[in-house]
Amino acid sequence: MRAVPNAGKQLSLDIVHAAKFKMRVTLPVTLLFSAMLAACASSKDVIPDKHISQSGPLKVYPGLIGEPVPAALAETAPLGTANTASRPGEPAEVPMKLDQTGLRTQRSVYFDLDSATIKDDYQPALTAHARYLAAHPKSRVRIEGNADERGPADYNAKLGLKRAENVRQTIISQGATAKQVTVKTLGKSRPKLKGHDEESWAENRRSDVVYEKED
């Protein structure tokens, strides 16, 4: 077989040209793929923001800083409060009322040491008793005043009477008649708790609403 001159050299040049041509073809594809990956990564890193920019000064709801709410804003429900407006076809919400029957089960009024002043906490219960008596004229109650064991018996008897009288006057002022409410002092003679400690003394400083007759 006759050898062709420079055949090896020609073959090497053909291989180099083929490699260069392949690189020219694949390079744009590689660059395009890299650009697509970069775009996807950047789109994941950046979270779309809406309504971040605001023209003019920052506005704060007036109710949050104790300022009067303009009429234009007052048409909507105030911030932090439940919307009590009913939807079409739904009944309107009614404000919660006191349970008069439940309040009348509270029949003891407790006092501070050496005090006959009725605390505000007991006013709703006494009002419930008064309303019941006003609605049932034949009903009768007796207010029994008590004191703890400390101090002379005559002092505690007077203190118990004063406590009972204050409860009676409160009930009468709320609608009951004077003949429906009587008073009695027990002083320290009938303790509810017989201990000699603060818990027992606090329990015995009280007036009880006792129903003699319920209509």
C-alpha positions as a Markdown table, in Angstrom:
| # | Residue | x | y | z |
|---|---|---|---|---|
| 1 | Met | 0.0 | 0.0 | 0.0 |
| 2 | Arg | 1.3 | 3.4 | -1.0 |
| 3 | Ala | 1.5 | 6.0 | 1.9 |
| 4 | Val | 0.0 | 9.3 | 1.3 |
| 5 | Pro | 2.3 | 12.2 | 2.1 |
| 6 | Asn | 1.3 | 14.5 | 5.0 |
| 7 | Ala | -1.8 | 12.3 | 5.7 |
| 8 | Gly | -1.3 | 12.3 | 9.5 |
| 9 | Lys | -0.8 | 16.1 | 9.6 |
| 10 | Gln | -4.0 | 16.6 | 7.6 |
| 11 | Leu | -6.0 | 14.3 | 9.9 |
| 12 | Ser | -4.8 | 16.3 | 13.0 |
| 13 | Leu | -5.9 | 19.6 | 11.4 |
| 14 | Asp | -9.3 | 18.1 | 10.6 |
| 15 | Ile | -9.7 | 17.1 | 14.2 |
| 16 | Val | -8.8 | 20.6 | 15.5 |
| 17 | His | -11.2 | 22.2 | 13.1 |
| 18 | Ala | -14.0 | 19.9 | 14.1 |
| 19 | Ala | -13.4 | 20.6 | 17.8 |
| 20 | Lys | -13.4 | 24.4 | 17.2 |
| 21 | Phe | -16.7 | 24.1 | 15.2 |
| 22 | Lys | -18.3 | 22.0 | 18.0 |
| 23 | Met | -17.2 | 24.6 | 20.6 |
| 24 | Arg | -18.7 | 27.4 | 18.5 |
| 25 | Val | -22.1 | 25.5 | 18.4 |
| 26 | Thr | -22.3 | 24.6 | 22.0 |
| 27 | Leu | -21.0 | 27.9 | 23.5 |
| 28 | Pro | -24.2 | 29.9 | 22.8 |
| 29 | Val | -26.3 | 27.0 | 24.2 |
| 30 | Thr | -24.2 | 27.0 | 27.4 |
| 31 | Leu | -24.4 | 30.7 | 27.9 |
| 32 | Leu | -28.2 | 30.6 | 27.3 |
| 33 | Phe | -28.6 | 27.9 | 29.9 |
| 34 | Ser | -26.4 | 29.8 | 32.4 |
| 35 | Ala | -28.5 | 32.9 | 31.9 |
| 36 | Met | -31.7 | 31.0 | 32.5 |
| 37 | Leu | -30.4 | 29.5 | 35.8 |
| 38 | Ala | -29.4 | 33.0 | 37.0 |
| 39 | Ala | -32.8 | 34.4 | 36.1 |
| 40 | Cys | -34.6 | 31.7 | 38.1 |
| 41 | Ala | -32.3 | 32.1 | 41.1 |
| 42 | Ser | -32.9 | 35.9 | 41.1 |
| 43 | Ser | -36.6 | 35.5 | 40.8 |
| 44 | Lys | -36.7 | 33.2 | 43.9 |
| 45 | Asp | -34.6 | 35.5 | 46.0 |
| 46 | Val | -36.6 | 38.7 | 45.3 |
| 47 | Ile | -40.1 | 38.6 | 46.8 |
| 48 | Pro | -42.6 | 40.8 | 44.9 |
| 49 | Asp | -43.7 | 43.7 | 47.0 |
| 50 | Lys | -47.0 | 45.5 | 46.7 |
| 51 | His | -48.0 | 48.8 | 48.2 |
| 52 | Ile | -44.7 | 49.3 | 49.9 |
| 53 | Ser | -44.1 | 52.8 | 48.6 |
| 54 | Gln | -46.5 | 55.5 | 49.8 |
| 55 | Ser | -46.7 | 59.0 | 48.5 |
| 56 | Gly | -47.0 | 61.8 | 51.1 |
| 57 | Pro | -46.7 | 61.6 | 54.9 |
| 58 | Leu | -47.3 | 58.2 | 56.6 |
| 59 | Lys | -50.9 | 58.1 | 57.8 |
| 60 | Val | -51.9 | 56.5 | 61.2 |
| 61 | Tyr | -55.5 | 55.6 | 62.2 |
| 62 | Pro | -56.6 | 58.3 | 64.6 |
| 63 | Gly | -58.0 | 55.8 | 67.1 |
| 64 | Leu | -54.5 | 54.4 | 67.7 |
| 65 | Ile | -53.1 | 57.6 | 69.0 |
| 66 | Gly | -56.2 | 58.8 | 71.0 |
| 67 | Glu | -57.3 | 61.4 | 68.4 |
| 68 | Pro | -61.0 | 61.9 | 67.4 |
| 69 | Val | -62.0 | 59.8 | 64.4 |
| 70 | Pro | -63.2 | 61.9 | 61.4 |
| 71 | Ala | -66.7 | 61.3 | 60.1 |
| 72 | Ala | -65.4 | 59.8 | 56.9 |
| 73 | Leu | -63.5 | 57.2 | 58.8 |
| 74 | Ala | -66.2 | 56.7 | 61.5 |
| 75 | Glu | -68.5 | 55.1 | 59.0 |
| 76 | Thr | -66.4 | 52.0 | 59.3 |
| 77 | Ala | -66.0 | 49.9 | 62.4 |
| 78 | Pro | -63.4 | 51.4 | 64.8 |
| 79 | Leu | -60.1 | 49.6 | 65.0 |
| 80 | Gly | -59.9 | 47.0 | 67.7 |
| 81 | Thr | -63.6 | 46.6 | 68.1 |
| 82 | Ala | -66.0 | 44.0 | 66.8 |
| 83 | Asn | -68.3 | 44.9 | 64.1 |
| 84 | Thr | -71.8 | 44.5 | 65.5 |
| 85 | Ala | -73.6 | 45.5 | 62.3 |
| 86 | Ser | -75.7 | 42.6 | 61.0 |
| 87 | Arg | -75.4 | 41.3 | 57.4 |
| 88 | Pro | -78.4 | 41.3 | 55.2 |
| 89 | Gly | -80.7 | 38.5 | 56.3 |
| 90 | Glu | -79.1 | 38.2 | 59.7 |
| 91 | Pro | -80.6 | 39.4 | 63.0 |
| 92 | Ala | -78.9 | 42.4 | 64.6 |
| 93 | Glu | -76.7 | 41.7 | 67.7 |
| 94 | Val | -78.3 | 42.7 | 71.0 |
| 95 | Pro | -76.1 | 44.0 | 73.8 |
| 96 | Met | -75.6 | 41.5 | 76.6 |
| 97 | Lys | -78.0 | 41.9 | 79.5 |
| 98 | Leu | -77.5 | 41.1 | 83.2 |
| 99 | Asp | -78.9 | 37.8 | 84.3 |
| 100 | Gln | -81.2 | 39.0 | 87.1 |
| 101 | Thr | -81.9 | 35.4 | 88.3 |
| 102 | Gly | -78.2 | 34.6 | 88.4 |
| 103 | Leu | -77.3 | 37.8 | 90.2 |
| 104 | Arg | -79.9 | 37.1 | 92.9 |
| 105 | Thr | -78.0 | 34.0 | 93.9 |
| 106 | Gln | -75.3 | 36.3 | 95.2 |
| 107 | Arg | -76.7 | 36.9 | 98.7 |
| 108 | Ser | -73.7 | 38.0 | 100.7 |
| 109 | Val | -72.0 | 41.3 | 100.8 |
| 110 | Tyr | -68.5 | 41.4 | 102.3 |
| 111 | Phe | -66.8 | 44.3 | 104.0 |
| 112 | Asp | -63.4 | 45.5 | 104.9 |
| 113 | Leu | -62.2 | 45.6 | 108.5 |
| 114 | Asp | -64.1 | 48.0 | 110.7 |
| 115 | Ser | -66.0 | 49.2 | 107.6 |
| 116 | Ala | -69.7 | 49.3 | 106.6 |
| 117 | Thr | -69.1 | 50.7 | 103.1 |
| 118 | Ile | -70.5 | 48.7 | 100.3 |
| 119 | Lys | -68.0 | 48.0 | 97.5 |
| 120 | Asp | -69.0 | 48.7 | 93.9 |
| 121 | Asp | -68.6 | 45.0 | 93.1 |
| 122 | Tyr | -71.8 | 44.2 | 94.9 |
| 123 | Gln | -74.0 | 46.9 | 93.3 |
| 124 | Pro | -75.2 | 44.7 | 90.4 |
| 125 | Ala | -76.4 | 41.9 | 92.7 |
| 126 | Leu | -78.2 | 44.3 | 95.1 |
| 127 | Thr | -79.8 | 45.9 | 92.1 |
| 128 | Ala | -81.1 | 42.5 | 90.9 |
| 129 | His | -82.6 | 41.9 | 94.4 |
| 130 | Ala | -84.2 | 45.3 | 94.3 |
| 131 | Arg | -85.7 | 44.7 | 90.9 |
| 132 | Tyr | -87.1 | 41.4 | 91.9 |
| 133 | Leu | -88.7 | 42.9 | 95.0 |
| 134 | Ala | -90.2 | 45.7 | 93.0 |
| 135 | Ala | -91.7 | 43.3 | 90.6 |
| 136 | His | -93.0 | 41.0 | 93.4 |
| 137 | Pro | -94.6 | 43.3 | 96.0 |
| 138 | Lys | -95.4 | 40.4 | 98.4 |
| 139 | Ser | -91.8 | 39.3 | 98.6 |
| 140 | Arg | -89.9 | 40.0 | 101.8 |
| 141 | Val | -86.2 | 39.9 | 102.7 |
| 142 | Arg | -84.2 | 40.2 | 105.9 |
| 143 | Ile | -80.7 | 41.7 | 105.9 |
| 144 | Glu | -78.5 | 40.1 | 108.6 |
| 145 | Gly | -75.3 | 42.0 | 109.5 |
| 146 | Asn | -72.3 | 40.1 | 110.8 |
| 147 | Ala | -68.8 | 41.0 | 112.2 |
| 148 | Asp | -65.7 | 39.0 | 112.9 |
| 149 | Glu | -64.7 | 37.8 | 116.4 |
| 150 | Arg | -62.3 | 40.6 | 117.2 |
| 151 | Gly | -63.5 | 43.5 | 119.4 |
| 152 | Pro | -66.2 | 43.9 | 122.1 |
| 153 | Ala | -69.6 | 42.2 | 121.5 |
| 154 | Asp | -71.5 | 45.5 | 121.6 |
| 155 | Tyr | -69.2 | 47.2 | 119.1 |
| 156 | Asn | -69.6 | 44.2 | 116.7 |
| 157 | Ala | -73.3 | 44.3 | 117.2 |
| 158 | Lys | -73.5 | 48.0 | 116.1 |
| 159 | Leu | -71.1 | 47.4 | 113.2 |
| 160 | Gly | -73.3 | 44.5 | 112.0 |
| 161 | Leu | -76.4 | 46.6 | 112.2 |
| 162 | Lys | -74.7 | 49.4 | 110.2 |
| 163 | Arg | -73.7 | 47.0 | 107.5 |
| 164 | Ala | -77.2 | 45.6 | 107.3 |
| 165 | Glu | -78.7 | 49.1 | 107.2 |
| 166 | Asn | -76.5 | 50.1 | 104.3 |
| 167 | Val | -77.5 | 47.1 | 102.3 |
| 168 | Arg | -81.1 | 47.8 | 103.0 |
| 169 | Gln | -80.9 | 51.4 | 101.9 |
| 170 | Thr | -79.2 | 50.4 | 98.7 |
| 171 | Ile | -81.9 | 47.9 | 97.8 |
| 172 | Ile | -84.7 | 50.4 | 98.7 |
| 173 | Ser | -83.0 | 53.1 | 96.5 |
| 174 | Gln | -83.1 | 50.7 | 93.6 |
| 175 | Gly | -86.9 | 50.2 | 93.7 |
| 176 | Ala | -87.9 | 48.0 | 96.6 |
| 177 | Thr | -90.3 | 49.4 | 99.2 |
| 178 | Ala | -89.3 | 50.0 | 102.8 |
| 179 | Lys | -91.7 | 47.4 | 104.2 |
| 180 | Gln | -90.2 | 44.7 | 102.0 |
| 181 | Val | -86.7 | 44.9 | 103.6 |
| 182 | Thr | -85.9 | 44.5 | 107.4 |
| 183 | Val | -82.6 | 44.3 | 109.2 |
| 184 | Lys | -81.1 | 42.2 | 112.0 |
| 185 | Thr | -77.7 | 42.3 | 113.5 |
| 186 | Leu | -75.9 | 39.2 | 114.6 |
| 187 | Gly | -72.6 | 40.8 | 115.5 |
| 188 | Lys | -70.0 | 38.1 | 116.0 |
| 189 | Ser | -72.5 | 35.6 | 117.5 |
| 190 | Arg | -72.9 | 33.5 | 114.3 |
| 191 | Pro | -69.6 | 33.1 | 112.4 |
| 192 | Lys | -69.7 | 31.4 | 109.0 |
| 193 | Leu | -66.2 | 30.2 | 109.6 |
| 194 | Lys | -65.0 | 29.5 | 113.1 |
| 195 | Gly | -61.2 | 29.8 | 112.5 |
| 196 | His | -59.0 | 32.4 | 114.1 |
| 197 | Asp | -57.2 | 33.6 | 110.9 |
| 198 | Glu | -57.5 | 36.2 | 108.2 |
| 199 | Glu | -59.5 | 34.0 | 105.9 |
| 200 | Ser | -62.2 | 33.3 | 108.6 |
| 201 | Trp | -62.4 | 36.9 | 109.7 |
| 202 | Ala | -62.8 | 38.1 | 106.1 |
| 203 | Glu | -65.6 | 35.5 | 105.6 |
| 204 | Asn | -67.4 | 36.7 | 108.7 |
| 205 | Arg | -67.4 | 40.4 | 107.8 |
| 206 | Arg | -70.6 | 40.4 | 105.8 |
| 207 | Ser | -74.3 | 41.0 | 105.4 |
| 208 | Asp | -76.6 | 38.3 | 104.1 |
| 209 | Val | -79.8 | 38.8 | 102.1 |
| 210 | Val | -82.2 | 36.3 | 103.5 |
| 211 | Tyr | -85.6 | 35.8 | 101.7 |
| 212 | Glu | -88.4 | 35.3 | 104.2 |
| 213 | Lys | -91.0 | 35.1 | 101.5 |
| 214 | Glu | -90.7 | 34.9 | 97.7 |
| 215 | Asp | -93.7 | 35.6 | 95.5 |
